[in-house]
Amino acid sequence: MINESIRSKIKHIKIHTKRLMQSTLMGDYTSAFKGSGLEFDQIRDYQFGDDVRRIDWNSSAKSNKIMVKQFIEERERTIILALDISSSSLYSSQQELRQDVIAQLAGTLALVAGNNKDKVGALFFSDRVEKWIAPNRGSTHLGRILEALFTISPVGNKTSIVNALKFLINLKKRNAIVFTLSDWIDATDTYDHILKVTSYKYDLVGIRILDQREHSFPDIGLLEVEDPESGVRYVVDTTQQKHRNLFLQTRLLEQKQLFDKYHIDLLDITIGQPFINPLISFLHQRIRRQI
């Protein structure tokens, strides 16, 4: 059931995204993510510079002149939002939670894609698939995704990147673009191999939602912390700041190296900071790489 608070959040995302689409965001998105291929348009006379591989020999023989097949870019895209809603999404050192940022960014991406007439789907996961909304178009369909972003309550506590990626692989969607929003910490399994397979099958974009305390931690003495996924409590000596920060930076670096290894784009979003500028910068970088 949607209450007034959730209606307000959905309305805010719609208004915010509508304003953004009046800027360069819409064009950046379209340029950064190409269509799924080429579709046949017509047979026409050969022109100097045409690719000889597109010569239609049957039509050329019938017309007694060289004819080529002309193609146009196929603009249809399928966008899948894979969203980590495990208990770790409840962590934050800011007023906003990680799950709030995931919902806001995913909602923005869904509305931008929907405005471009792309099919949009959503996978909500923890250590299991919590909900799957198959890709489709239309305002009613987008409304289902936006509603789920703010109302879904996960059954599982832990995170399984492996299970989420396996589910995506088994979907067998053709040339889909997959945005995966998570902290990318899977404490139960390594996802190196499955990440490789997924990157071959899809245009995979990793969006890493980070807290400022995942970059560095202040010296506040002994601190009792609880793992939100396992419930296990630890006592951390924050006076050993150099070692603590080195551990945090090492994890972030290892994740980045894994994404680079398989040529997967990675976008970092920090909780408590606006995500639109990093998103636009990311799109610009992707466009430049395609030139």
Buried (B, 14 or more C-beta within 10 A) or exposed (E): EEEEEBEEBBEEBBEBBEEBBEEEBBEBBBBBBBBBEEEEEEBEEBEEEBEEEEBBEEBBEEEEEBBBBBEEEBEBBBBBBBBBBBBBBBBBEBEBBBBBBBBBBBBBBBBBBBBBEBBBBBBBBBBBBBEBBBBBBEEEBBBEBBBBBBEBEBEBBBBBBBBBBBBBBEBEBEBBBBBBBBBBBBEEEEBEEBBBBBBEBBBBBBBBBBBBBBEEBEEEEEEEEEBBBEEEEEEBEBEEBEEBBEEBEEBBEEBBEBBEEBEBBBBBBBBEEEBBEBBBEBBBEBBEEEE
